[in-house]
């Protein structure tokens, strides 16, 4: 069974469970802002010689109905490693800035808030290669998708701490070469409700 099928099955079950379980204690305010810091871990064979890199995001969200929130975010992640570009081995680096929109299914158990999310994003991608003949860069913009699971612990009714994992699917065409940047992001989060 492929990773996509397993992740899809987990999210379908999560969405179903979260909508059937009654909420116990929800925050006073439906609006929130979150700072997410962690790592990006490439998963596609196109990046088999690339290392994990930094991942960060700032998001704003709103609970729009019992058990559901909408969240928009701007982020940054990067990875570097060896890249074969038109037959030449060189050092390569991808720097990506995603603008994302997610739908979150969530529930509240006293201070704990588990959630699942699905979303779409516009990914602004910059690729750099450097080797014996100097360095060059190329840019691309693509649409990508993501699925994720996470949880928050409400320290107070305004402040929460959390963990989140997302799988992203996005491809790019830089230097005339198609590459998939599919990968996992894992972050530790701190948020404020307002």
C-alpha positions, 0 to 999 in steps of 0.5 A: 500500500502506498504512502498516499493511500495510508495517509489518505485513509488516516485522514478520512478516519480522523475527519470522521472521528473528529466530527462524531466525538462531542466537544468538551471545552472550546476556547473563548475566541474563534480567532488565532495566530500560530508560529510554527518552527521545525524541519522539512524532510524530502521524501521523493526519489528526485531529492534522494541526495538532498538533506532535511532543512528548516521549515517555518510558518506563520498562520492565521485561523478562525473556527467557522463552525463547531469542529471546523476551522479555516487557516491561512499561512505563509511559510518557508522551507529549504533543502540542499544537496547534490543535484544532477542538472543536464548531466552535470553534478552540482550542489543544489538548493531549493528555497520554497515559500508557500502561501497555503489555505487549509480546512481543519477538522478538530475537537476539544478535550478539556485542554487538548485539541487534536486536529486533521487538515487538508489544504492547497497552496501556491509555492514560490520556488527558487532553485540554485546550483553551483559547481565548477562553472559558477552558480545560477538560479531559476524560479518557478511557481506551482500549486501544491497540496497538503494533508496533516495531523496535529494537536494543541495543548491549551496552556490558558484560554488564549495561549496554546502549544502544539505539534504538527506533521504535514505531507506536501505534494508539489512539483517544480520545473527549474533549469528545464528539469522536472523535480518533485519536492514532496516531503514531510514537515514537522513543527513545534507550534506556539499560538495566541487566540484573540 
